[in-house]
Amino acid sequence: MSVLLSAAATPTAPGLLLRPWRDGDADALLEAYRDPVLRAWTRFPVTTRAEARAFLRRARQGWAAGRRFSFAVLEDTPTGERLVACVVLKDVQPGRPAAEVGYWTAAAARGRGVAPRAVDAVTGWASARFAAGGLTRLELLHQVDNPASCRVAEKSGYAFVEVLPARPPFPRDGHRHVRRLS
């Protein structure tokens, strides 16, 4: 898996490198999930080394199956690369017009435009890679009480479409945002 994507630097944030997850990312993944806010918004928090290994194994399996593409989002720092987010393209199926984009952002990266730039990079990649196979739109879903995700969707060019009723495992109604691919 040699896919590398980048998102340009902004005045308030360095450039980003997006790549498939690697086995060596376990410690950074565990560190990101120490954040209680991230754990609160995530269906499957990573709190142990075994859970980190399972997360990384599922990421590899998703790439191998060609249906789920999970990217580690990194930024350069004076001491090396630092994990700042995750973006995933999921439910990709040949002939199916829609797939879903999901993401999370590490605590230290919030409020600096990391998530919108990373989501936009994966959106462009998905459009280039899957449009010929019939993919015409991407959806971004989040719970209604997560206004930060609404802002990420809007900044990434995903228009609000509808409120979705709550259904297990999601306890609250949700928002569906859509971005049409060119």
Secondary structure, DSSP 8 states (H G I E B T S, - for coil): ----EEE--BTTB--EEEEE--GGGHHHHHHHTT-HHHHHH-SS---SHHHHHHHHHHHHHHHHHTSEEEEEEEEEETTEEEEEEEEEEE---TT-SEEEEEEEE-GGGTTTTHHHHHHHHHHHHHHHHHGGGT--EEEEEEETT-HHHHHHHHHTT-EEEEEE--BTTB-S-EEEEEEE--
